[in-house]
Amino acid sequence: MRIVRSIPELRVALKAVRESGQSIGLVPTMGFLHEGHASLIRQSTARCDTTVVSVFVNPSQFCPGEDLDRYPRDLERDQNLCLKLGVAILFMPEAAEIYPTGFTTSIEVGPMGDALCGHYRPGHFRGVATVVTKLFNLVQPDLAFFGQKDLQQTSIIRRVVKDLNLPVDILVAPTVREPDGLALSSRNAYLDPKARQTALGISRGLGKAERRFQEGERDAASLAATVRGELLDMDEIQYCEAVDPVTMDILAGTITRPAALCVAVVLGGTRLIDNVLLSPSGVVTQFISHLESKDS
């Protein structure tokens, strides 16, 4: 595995890969890697000849007062995991490498970036879209791998790819969970034992709503209310909505097409998000494939 810290080094490392015609997979991360990231890396190494993992805590996606300075970091563990999983190139730049002095350009993502998480984190998705677009330009991957847990992020990245005609396919992989159901997240490290137990209400509520959907319930408000019923011990419910997973528009009334139940809460000062996919056809794997297609 080659560890690369500068853009010129990255370009040199990838030059021979491109010239040989090998396929390239990219897994963009902010580090403190867990099994959710590992699942994306495994998919990339299975599908692509060369896998690039980026580890970069992106300052432009943090709002004032958020956890940029204390965001969990363990670069040695990240390196060891990537080596174990067969990553070819680990890109670990400093902020000044990605945002040099005088940097002013950014990607505006439109209304999709203002709803849900964007409402509570203004400018967050502008920062996400900007850094991911830079990574796409630098790595020029054939496939890029993202997790379903960050569904709004993946939908926005897919829109950027489509709108800017970027030659990369986005693969959205299912959320990886702890044995008790909690969605894996680097920020789970902030939770004390009591908050960690309370957080299970998120996956419990989503699971109940998903079962009701499978049993025939199609009313969006009723399904969201089922989830909210398990969130009463959270410090704050920022949103709990049924949405179109491609446009992120909030759905009302009867759900007749693929949808997602999306949740964001604050617990013990930690913001947690999660979602489940709902497909009237009952075939979630086809739904995931639908999300993968850059032409849909």
SERO-4910 file (N, C-alpha, C, O; in steps of 0.05 Angstrom, whole numbers):
BEGIN
 pado doro    nc1    nc2    nc3   cac1   cac2   cac3    cc1    cc2    cc3    oc1    oc2    oc3
  Met    A     17    -24      0      0      0      0     18     25      0     37     26     15
  Arg    A     10     44    -16     25     69    -18     10     91     -4    -13     96    -10
  Ile    A     23    104     16     11    126     30     20    152     17     44    157     14
  Val    A      1    168      9      6    192     -7     -6    216      9    -28    215     19
  Arg    A     10    237     10      1    261     25     -2    286      9    -12    306     19
  Ser    A      8    286    -16      6    310    -33     -8    303    -59     -8    280    -68
  Ile    A    -18    324    -72    -32    320    -97    -12    312   -119    -19    294   -135
  Pro    A     12    323   -121     31    314   -141     38    284   -138     40    269   -157
  Glu    A     41    276   -112     47    247   -107     24    230   -116     28    208   -127
  Leu    A     -1    239   -111    -24    223   -119    -25    220   -149    -31    198   -159
  Arg    A    -20    241   -163    -21    240   -193      0    221   -204     -5    206   -223
  Val    A     24    221   -192     45    203   -200     37    174   -194     40    156   -211
  Ala    A     25    170   -171     17    142   -163     -4    131   -181     -5    107   -186
  Leu    A    -22    148   -191    -44    139   -208    -38    138   -238    -53    126   -253
  Lys    A    -16    151   -246     -9    153   -274     -6    125   -286    -18    119   -307
  Ala    A     10    108   -273     14     81   -284    -11     65   -284    -15     48   -302
  Val    A    -28     69   -264    -53     54   -262    -71     61   -286    -81     43   -299
  Arg    A    -73     86   -292    -90     94   -315    -78     84   -341    -92     75   -359
  Glu    A    -52     86   -344    -39     78   -369    -42     48   -374    -42     40   -397
  Ser    A    -44     33   -353    -47      4   -356    -76     -4   -360    -82    -27   -365
  Gly    A    -94     15   -359   -123     10   -364   -137     -3   -340   -159    -13   -344
  Gln    A   -125     -2   -317   -138    -14   -293   -161      4   -284   -161     28   -287
  Ser    A   -182     -9   -273   -205      6   -262   -197     16   -234   -182      3   -220
  Ile    A   -209     39   -227   -202     52   -202   -227     56   -185   -248     66   -195
  Gly    A   -226     48   -160   -248     53   -141   -239     73   -120   -216     72   -112
  Leu    A   -257     90   -112   -251    111    -92   -270    108    -69   -294    106    -73
  Val    A   -259    107    -44   -275    108    -20   -267    133     -4   -247    133      9
  Pro    A   -283    155     -7   -276    179      8   -285    177     37   -308    169     43
  Thr    A   -267    183     56   -274    181     85   -262    205    100   -245    220     89
  Met    A   -272    208    124   -259    227    143   -243    212    164   -236    224    185
  Gly    A   -237    187    159   -220    172    177   -235    161    201   -260    160    201
  Phe    A   -220    152    221   -230    138    244   -247    115    234   -271    112    241
  Leu    A   -235     99    217   -250     79    201   -262     57    218   -250     48    238
  His    A   -286     49    211   -300     27    225   -310      7    204   -303      9    181
  Glu    A   -326    -12    213   -334    -33    195   -351    -23    172   -352    -35    151
  Gly    A   -365     -1    176   -380     11    154   -362     19    131   -367     13    108
  His    A   -340     33    138   -320     40    118   -308     14    106   -303     13     82
  Ala    A   -302     -5    123   -289    -30    114   -307    -44     93   -297    -55     74
  Ser    A   -333    -43     97   -351    -56     78   -349    -42     50   -351    -55     30
  Leu    A   -346    -15     50   -343     -1     25   -317     -8     12   -315    -11    -13
  Ile    A   -296    -10     28   -269    -16     17   -270    -44      5   -258    -49    -16
  Arg    A   -283    -63     19   -285    -90      8   -299    -91    -19   -292   -105    -37
  Gln    A   -321    -75    -21   -335    -74    -46   -317    -63    -68   -318    -72    -91
  Ser    A   -302    -42    -61   -284    -30    -82   -262    -50    -90   -257    -52   -114
  Thr    A   -250    -64    -71   -229    -82    -79   -239   -106    -95   -225   -118   -111
  Ala    A   -265   -113    -90   -277   -135   -105   -284   -126   -133   -284   -143   -152
  Arg    A   -291   -101   -137   -301    -92   -163   -280    -78   -180   -282    -78   -205
  Cys    A   -259    -68   -168   -240    -51   -182   -212    -62   -179   -205    -75   -160
  Asp    A   -195    -57   -199   -168    -66   -199   -151    -51   -178   -134    -63   -164
  Thr    A   -156    -25   -174   -141     -9   -156   -161      7   -138   -179     19   -148
  Thr    A   -157      6   -112   -174     20    -93   -158     43    -80   -136     39    -70
  Val    A   -170     67    -81   -159     90    -68   -178     97    -45   -202    100    -49
  Val    A   -167    100    -21   -182    110      2   -171    137     10   -147    140     13
  Ser    A   -188    157     13   -179    183     23   -188    186     52   -210    179     59
  Val    A   -169    196     68   -175    202     96   -169    232    100   -146    241     99
  Phe    A   -191    247    102   -188    276    104   -212    287    120   -235    285    111
  Val    A   -206    299    143   -227    312    158   -231    340    146   -215    358    150
  Asn    A   -252    342    130   -256    365    113   -267    389    128   -291    389    136
  Pro    A   -251    410    132   -261    432    149   -284    447    136   -300    459    151
  Ser    A   -287    446    110   -308    463     97   -336    452    101   -355    465     95
  Gln    A   -338    427    112   -365    416    116   -374    418    146   -395    408    153
  Phe    A   -357    430    162   -364    435    190   -374    463    193   -362    482    184
  Cys    A   -396    466    207   -407    493    213   -394    504    238   -382    489    254
  Pro    A   -395    531    242   -384    543    266   -395    529    291   -419    525    294
  Gly    A   -377    523    310   -386    510    335   -388    480    334   -394    467    354
  Glu    A   -384    468    310   -386    439    308   -359    426    317   -341    440    327
  Asp    A   -357    400    313   -335    385    326   -311    381    308   -298    359    309
  Leu    A   -303    400    292   -280    397    275   -255    390    291   -241    371    284
  Asp    A   -249    405    312   -225    401    327   -224    374    343   -203    363    346
  Arg    A   -247    365    351   -248    341    367   -258    316    352   -262    295    364
  Tyr    A   -263    319    326   -272    297    310   -253    273    314   -228    277    313
  Pro    A   -263    249    319   -245    226    325   -224    221    303   -231    221    279
  Arg    A   -199    217    311   -178    211    292   -160    189    303   -154    188    327
  Asp    A   -153    171    286   -134    150    293   -120    141    267   -128    121    255
  Leu    A   -101    156    258    -89    152    232    -74    125    231    -73    112    210
  Glu    A    -61    117    252    -47     92    252    -67     68    248    -61     50    232
  Arg    A    -89     69    262   -109     48    259   -120     48    231   -124     27    219
  Asp    A   -125     72    220   -135     74    192   -116     62    173   -124     47    155
  Gln    A    -90     67    176    -70     56    158    -69     26    160    -68     12    139
  Asn    A    -70     15    184    -69    -14    188    -93    -28    175    -91    -49    163
  Leu    A   -117    -16    179   -141    -27    167   -140    -27    137   -146    -47    124
  Cys    A   -131     -5    125   -130     -3     96   -109    -23     85   -114    -36     64
  Leu    A    -87    -26     99    -67    -46     90    -79    -74     91    -75    -90     72
  Lys    A    -93    -80    112   -105   -107    115   -126   -112     93   -128   -135     85
  Leu    A   -140    -92     85   -162    -96     66   -153    -93     36   -170    -96     18
  Gly    A   -128    -89     32   -118    -90      4   -120    -63    -11   -121    -63    -35
  Val    A   -121    -41      4   -121    -15     -9    -95    -10    -23    -73    -16    -11
  Ala    A    -95      0    -47    -71      5    -62    -59     32    -55    -34     35    -51
  Ile    A    -76     53    -52    -66     80    -47    -83     92    -25   -108     92    -26
  Leu    A    -70    102     -4    -83    116     18    -75    145     16    -52    152     21
  Phe    A    -94    162     10    -89    191      7    -97    205     33   -120    205     41
  Met    A    -76    217     46    -80    229     72    -69    258     72    -49    263     84
  Pro    A    -83    276     58    -72    303     55    -78    321     80    -96    315     95
  Glu    A    -62    342     83    -68    363    103    -88    382     90    -92    383     66
  Ala    A   -101    398    107   -122    417     97   -110    436     77   -123    443     57
  Ala    A    -85    445     81    -73    465     63    -67    453     35    -65    468     16
  Glu    A    -66    426     34    -62    414      8    -88    415     -9    -87    419    -33
  Ile    A   -110    412      4   -136    412    -10   -146    440    -13   -159    447    -34
  Tyr    A   -142    457      7   -151    485      6   -127    504      9   -123    515     30
  Pro    A   -111    507    -12    -88    525    -10    -96    554     -7   -119    561    -12
  Thr    A    -77    571      1    -82    599      4    -94    611    -21    -84    606    -43
  Gly    A   -116    626    -18   -130    638    -41   -152    621    -52   -166    630    -71
  Phe    A   -157    597    -41   -178    580    -51   -205    593    -46   -211    601    -24
  Thr    A   -222    596    -67   -248    609    -64   -271    595    -78   -294    602    -74
  Thr    A   -265    574    -94   -286    561   -110   -301    540    -94   -289    526    -78
  Ser    A   -327    538    -98   -343    518    -84   -366    509   -102   -373    522   -121
  Ile    A   -377    486    -95   -400    475   -110   -425    481    -95   -429    473    -72
  Glu    A   -443    496   -108   -470    501    -96   -489    479   -105   -492    474   -128
  Val    A   -502    467    -85   -518    443    -92   -548    449    -94   -563    431    -99
  Gly    A   -556    474    -89   -584    481    -93   -602    471    -70   -593    465    -48
  Pro    A   -628    470    -75   -648    464    -54   -643    437    -40   -650    434    -17
  Met    A   -632    418    -54   -627    392    -41   -609    395    -16   -610    379      3
  Gly    A   -592    415    -17   -573    419      5   -584    436     28   -571    440     48
  Asp    A   -609    447     24   -620    464     45   -640    449     63   -646    459     85
  Ala    A   -649    426     55   -669    411     70   -656    392     90   -632    388     89
  Leu    A   -672    382    108   -663    361    127   -637    369    141   -636    389    155
  Cys    A   -616    354    137   -590    360    150   -581    388    142   -569    402    159
  Gly    A   -586    396    117   -577    423    108   -590    445    123   -578    467    126
  His    A   -614    441    133   -628    462    149   -614    467    175   -612    490    184
  Tyr    A   -603    446    187   -590    448    213   -560    452    210   -547    459    229
  Arg    A   -549    447    186   -521    450    182   -517    467    156   -507    456    136
  Pro    A   -523    492    157   -521    509    133   -493    509    122   -474    514    136
  Gly    A   -491    504     96   -465    504     83   -451    477     83   -431    473     70
  His    A   -462    458     99   -449    432    102   -446    418     75   -425    408     68
  Phe    A   -468    417     60   -467    401     35   -451    416     13   -441    403     -5
  Arg    A   -449    442     15   -431    456     -3   -402    447      2   -387    442    -17
  Gly    A   -395    444     27   -368    434     33   -364    405     25   -343    398     14
  Val    A   -384    388     29   -383    360     21   -380    359    -10   -362    345    -20
  Ala    A   -397    372    -24   -397    371    -54   -370    381    -65   -360    371    -85
  Thr    A   -360    402    -53   -335    414    -62   -311    394    -59   -296    390    -78
  Val    A   -309    383    -35   -286    365    -31   -288    339    -46   -269    329    -57
  Val    A   -313    329    -49   -316    304    -64   -311    309    -94   -299    292   -107
  Thr    A   -320    331   -104   -314    338   -132   -284    340   -137   -274    331   -157
  Lys    A   -270    353   -117   -241    354   -120   -229    326   -120   -211    321   -136
  Leu    A   -238    309   -103   -228    281   -102   -233    267   -128   -216    252   -138
  Phe    A   -257    271   -139   -264    258   -165   -244    268   -186   -235    252   -203
  Asn    A   -239    294   -187   -220    305   -207   -192    294   -203   -178    289   -223
  Leu    A   -184    291   -178   -156    282   -173   -152    252   -178   -133    244   -190
  Val    A   -172    236   -169   -169    207   -172   -179    197   -198   -169    177   -209
  Gln    A   -200    210   -209   -214    201   -234   -222    172   -232   -214    155   -248
  Pro    A   -238    165   -211   -246    137   -207   -268    129   -227   -282    145   -238
  Asp    A   -269    103   -231   -291     92   -246   -316     89   -228   -338     93   -237
  Leu    A   -311     81   -203   -332     77   -184   -324     92   -158   -301     92   -150
  Ala    A   -344    104   -145   -340    116   -118   -361    104   -100   -384    100   -107
  Phe    A   -353     97    -75   -369     82    -57   -377     99    -33   -360    111    -19
  Phe    A   -403     99    -28   -414    114     -5   -434     97     10   -444     77      0
  Gly    A   -439    104     35   -457     89     52   -485    100     53   -489    124     52
  Gln    A   -505     83     54   -533     91     55   -539    108     80   -558    124     79
  Lys    A   -524    104    102   -530    120    126   -531    150    120   -547    165    130
  Asp    A   -512    158    103   -511    186     95   -527    190     69   -516    199     48
  Leu    A   -552    184     70   -568    182     45   -570    209     31   -568    211      7
  Gln    A   -575    231     47   -577    257     34   -551    264     20   -551    276     -2
  Gln    A   -528    258     33   -502    263     21   -500    248     -6   -491    260    -26
  Thr    A   -507    223     -6   -504    207    -30   -522    218    -52   -514    218    -76
  Ser    A   -546    226    -45   -565    237    -65   -554    263    -77   -556    267   -101
  Ile    A   -542    279    -61   -530    304    -70   -506    299    -88   -503    312   -109
  Ile    A   -489    280    -80   -466    274    -97   -475    263   -124   -463    269   -144
  Arg    A   -495    246   -124   -506    236   -149   -516    259   -167   -512    258   -191
  Arg    A   -529    279   -155   -538    301   -170   -515    318   -182   -516    326   -205
  Val    A   -494    322   -166   -471    336   -176   -458    321   -199   -451    333   -219
  Val    A   -456    294   -196   -444    278   -218   -461    281   -243   -450    284   -265
  Lys    A   -487    280   -240   -504    282   -264   -504    310   -276   -501    313   -300
  Asp    A   -506    330   -259   -507    358   -269   -481    366   -283   -481    381   -302
  Leu    A   -458    357   -272   -432    365   -282   -420    345   -301   -397    347   -310
  Asn    A   -436    324   -308   -427    303   -327   -400    291   -319   -382    287   -336
  Leu    A   -397    285   -293   -372    273   -284   -373    243   -290   -393    229   -285
  Pro    A   -351    232   -301   -350    204   -310   -345    184   -288   -324    171   -288
  Val    A   -362    183   -268   -359    165   -246   -387    154   -239   -407    168   -239
  Asp    A   -388    128   -232   -412    116   -222   -412    116   -192   -391    109   -180
  Ile    A   -434    122   -180   -437    123   -151   -450     98   -141   -473     92   -150
  Leu    A   -437     83   -123   -449     59   -112   -457     66    -83   -440     74    -67
  Val    A   -482     61    -77   -493     66    -50   -496     39    -36   -512     22    -45
  Ala    A   -481     34    -15   -482      8     -1   -498     10     24   -500     31     37
  Pro    A   -511    -12     32   -529    -13     55   -514     -5     81   -490     -9     83
  Thr    A   -529      7     99   -518     15    125   -508     -9    141   -522    -30    142
  Val    A   -485     -7    153   -475    -28    170   -481    -20    199   -477      2    207
  Arg    A   -491    -40    214   -500    -35    241   -486    -51    262   -475    -73    256
  Glu    A   -486    -42    287   -477    -58    309   -497    -81    313   -519    -80    303
  Pro    A   -489   -102    328   -507   -124    332   -534   -116    345   -554   -129    340
  Asp    A   -534    -94    360   -559    -85    373   -575    -66    355   -596    -56    363
  Gly    A   -565    -60    331   -580    -44    312   -570    -16    307   -578     -4    287
  Leu    A   -553     -5    324   -544     23    321   -527     25    296   -509      9    292
  Ala    A   -533     45    279   -518     49    255   -489     57    262   -485     74    279
  Leu    A   -470     45    249   -442     51    255   -436     80    246   -444     88    224
  Ser    A   -422     94    263   -414    122    257   -390    128    274   -388    119    297
  Ser    A   -372    144    263   -348    152    278   -356    168    303   -343    167    323
  Arg    A   -379    182    301   -387    199    323   -400    183    346   -405    193    367
  Asn    A   -405    157    342   -414    140    364   -395    140    387   -402    134    410
  Ala    A   -369    146    381   -349    146    402   -354    168    423   -344    166    445
  Tyr    A   -370    188    416   -377    209    435   -397    200    456   -399    212    477
  Leu    A   -412    178    451   -434    171    468   -425    157    493   -409    138    492
  Asp    A   -435    166    517   -429    151    541   -448    127    542   -467    126    526
  Pro    A   -444    109    561   -460     84    561   -491     89    562   -506     75    549
  Lys    A   -499    109    578   -528    115    579   -539    125    553   -559    116    543
  Ala    A   -524    144    541   -533    155    515   -532    134    493   -549    133    476
  Arg    A   -512    117    495   -509     95    475   -534     77    476   -544     68    455
  Gln    A   -544     72    500   -568     55    503   -593     70    493   -609     59    479
  Thr    A   -595     96    499   -617    112    490   -618    114    459   -639    114    447
  Ala    A   -594    115    447   -592    117    418   -605     94    403   -612     97    380
  Leu    A   -609     72    417   -621     49    403   -650     54    395   -661     40    379
  Gly    A   -662     75    407   -689     82    400   -691     90    370   -712     87    358
  Ile    A   -669     99    359   -670    107    330   -674     82    313   -694     81    297
  Ser    A   -657     63    315   -660     39    298   -685     23    306   -697     10    289
  Arg    A   -692     24    332   -717     10    340   -741     22    327   -759      8    317
  Gly    A   -743     49    326   -765     62    313   -766     58    284   -787     53    272
  Leu    A   -743     59    271   -742     55    242   -749     26    235   -763     21    215
  Gly    A   -741      7    252   -748    -21    248   -778    -26    250   -789    -41    235
  Lys    A   -790    -13    270   -819    -16    274   -834     -5    249   -853    -17    239
  Ala    A   -825     19    240   -839     31    217   -834     13    192   -853     10    176
  Glu    A   -811      3    189   -805    -15    166   -823    -39    166   -833    -47    145
  Arg    A   -827    -51    190   -845    -74    192   -873    -67    185   -888    -82    172
  Arg    A   -882    -44    195   -910    -35    188   -913    -31    158   -934    -38    147
  Phe    A   -892    -20    146   -893    -16    117   -895    -43    103   -910    -47     84
  Gln    A   -879    -63    112   -880    -89    100   -907   -103    103   -915   -120     87
  Glu    A   -921    -95    125   -947   -107    130   -970    -92    116   -993   -100    117
  Gly    A   -963    -70    101   -982    -57     85   -988    -28     91  -1002    -15     76
  Glu    A   -977    -17    112   -981     12    119   -966     28     98   -943     24     93
  Arg    A   -980     48     86   -969     65     66   -971     95     72   -962    111     56
  Asp    A   -983    102     94   -986    131    100   -960    142    112   -950    132    132
  Ala    A   -949    162     99   -923    173    106   -923    184    135   -904    179    150
  Ala    A   -944    199    142   -945    211    168   -947    190    190   -935    192    211
  Ser    A   -962    169    185   -965    147    204   -939    133    209   -932    126    232
  Leu    A   -925    128    187   -899    114    190   -879    132    205   -863    122    222
  Ala    A   -878    157    199   -860    176    213   -868    177    243   -850    178    260
  Ala    A   -894    177    249   -903    178    277   -894    153    292   -887    154    316
  Thr    A   -893    130    278   -883    105    291   -854    109    299   -847    100    321
  Val    A   -838    121    282   -810    125    289   -808    145    313   -793    140    332
  Arg    A   -823    167    311   -822    187    332   -829    176    359   -819    186    380
  Gly    A   -846    156    359   -854    144    385   -831    132    400   -833    127    424
  Glu    A   -810    125    386   -786    113    398   -764    134    403   -742    127    412
  Leu    A   -769    159    397   -749    180    400   -754    199    423   -741    220    424
  Leu    A   -773    192    440   -781    211    461   -760    217    481   -761    238    494
  Asp    A   -740    200    484   -718    205    503   -694    219    491   -675    224    505
  Met    A   -696    227    466   -674    242    453   -675    271    464   -697    281    471
  Asp    A   -653    284    464   -652    312    472   -666    330    452   -679    350    459
  Glu    A   -664    323    427   -677    338    405   -682    320    382   -664    305    374
  Ile    A   -706    322    370   -711    309    344   -710    331    323   -727    349    322
  Gln    A   -690    331    307   -687    352    287   -706    346    263   -718    365    253
  Tyr    A   -708    322    255   -728    315    234   -733    285    235   -716    269    243
  Cys    A   -756    277    226   -764    249    223   -784    250    200   -808    256    205
  Glu    A   -775    243    176   -792    247    152   -790    224    133   -769    210    131
  Ala    A   -811    219    118   -810    202     94   -803    219     70   -815    240     66
  Val    A   -782    211     55   -772    227     33   -768    210      8   -766    186     10
  Asp    A   -767    224    -15   -758    212    -39   -728    210    -38   -715    230    -34
  Pro    A   -717    186    -39   -688    183    -35   -670    193    -57   -646    195    -54
  Val    A   -682    200    -80   -666    212   -102   -666    242   -100   -645    255   -103
  Thr    A   -690    254    -96   -692    284    -95   -691    295    -67   -686    318    -63
  Met    A   -696    278    -47   -698    285    -18   -722    302    -12   -723    315      9
  Asp    A   -741    303    -30   -767    317    -25   -782    302     -4   -783    277     -4
  Ile    A   -795    317     15   -811    304     35   -837    294     23   -850    308      8
  Leu    A   -844    269     30   -868    257     19   -891    260     39   -888    258     63
  Ala    A   -915    264     28   -939    266     44   -960    246     32   -958    239      9
  Gly    A   -979    238     49  -1000    221     39   -990    192     35   -974    182     51
  Thr    A  -1001    180     15   -995    151     10   -969    148     -5   -964    161    -25
  Ile    A   -952    130      5   -927    124     -8   -932    103    -30   -940     81    -25
  Thr    A   -927    111    -55   -932     93    -78   -907     87    -93   -907     72   -113
  Arg    A   -884     99    -85   -859     94    -99   -837     91    -78   -841     95    -55
  Pro    A   -813     84    -87   -791     80    -67   -788    105    -50   -789    128    -60
  Ala    A   -783    101    -24   -781    122     -5   -760    115     16   -750     93     17
  Ala    A   -755    134     33   -737    130     55   -748    144     79   -758    166     77
  Leu    A   -746    131    103   -752    144    128   -726    154    139   -708    138    145
  Cys    A   -723    180    143   -698    192    151   -701    206    178   -721    219    183
  Val    A   -681    203    195   -682    214    222   -656    228    229   -634    219    221
  Ala    A   -658    250    243   -634    263    256   -642    271    284   -663    284    288
  Val    A   -626    264    303   -631    271    331   -605    282    343   -583    278    333
  Val    A   -608    295    366   -586    303    382   -588    289    409   -610    290    421
  Leu    A   -567    277    418   -567    261    442   -540    266    457   -519    258    447
  Gly    A   -542    278    481   -517    283    496   -498    300    481   -473    297    484
  Gly    A   -508    319    465   -491    336    449   -481    324    423   -466    337    408
  Thr    A   -488    299    417   -480    285    393   -503    283    373   -525    275    380
  Arg    A   -497    291    349   -518    290    328   -516    263    314   -494    255    305
  Leu    A   -538    248    312   -539    222    300   -560    222    278   -581    233    281
  Ile    A   -553    208    256   -572    206    233   -575    176    226   -557    160    232
  Asp    A   -598    170    214   -602    142    206   -626    142    186   -640    162    184
  Asn    A   -630    120    172   -653    118    154   -658     89    147   -640     72    151
  Val    A   -681     84    137   -687     58    124   -700     63     97   -714     83     94
  Leu    A   -695     45     79   -707     47     52   -733     31     51   -735      9     63
  Leu    A   -753     42     38   -779     29     36   -785     26      6   -786     46     -9
  Ser    A   -790      2     -3   -796     -3    -31   -823    -17    -33   -826    -39    -23
  Pro    A   -843     -5    -46   -869    -18    -49   -867    -45    -62   -884    -63    -58
  Ser    A   -846    -49    -79   -843    -75    -92   -832    -96    -72   -833   -120    -78
  Gly    A   -821    -86    -50   -810   -104    -30   -782   -114    -36   -771   -130    -22
  Val    A   -770   -103    -58   -744   -112    -66   -724    -89    -62   -720    -73    -79
  Val    A   -712    -88    -38   -694    -67    -31   -668    -68    -46   -657    -47    -52
  Thr    A   -659    -92    -54   -634    -94    -69   -637    -80    -96   -618    -67   -105
  Gln    A   -660    -83   -108   -664    -69   -134   -665    -39   -129   -657    -23   -146
  Phe    A   -676    -31   -106   -677     -3    -99   -649      9    -96   -644     31   -106
  Ile    A   -631     -6    -83   -604      3    -80   -591      6   -108   -577     26   -113
  Ser    A   -596    -14   -125   -585    -12   -152   -595     12   -167   -580     25   -182
  His    A   -620     19   -162   -632     43   -175   -616     68   -166   -611     86   -182
  Leu    A   -609     69   -141   -594     92   -131   -566     93   -142   -554    115   -144
  Glu    A   -555     70   -151   -528     70   -161   -527     84   -189   -506     95   -195
  Ser    A   -548     83   -204   -546     91   -232   -544    121   -235   -561    136   -225
  Lys    A   -523    130   -248   -519    159   -251   -538    171   -271   -541    195   -273
  Asp    A   -551    154   -287   -569    164   -308   -599    163   -300   -616    171   -315
  Ser    A   -604    154   -275   -632    152   -267   -644    179   -260   -667    181   -253
***
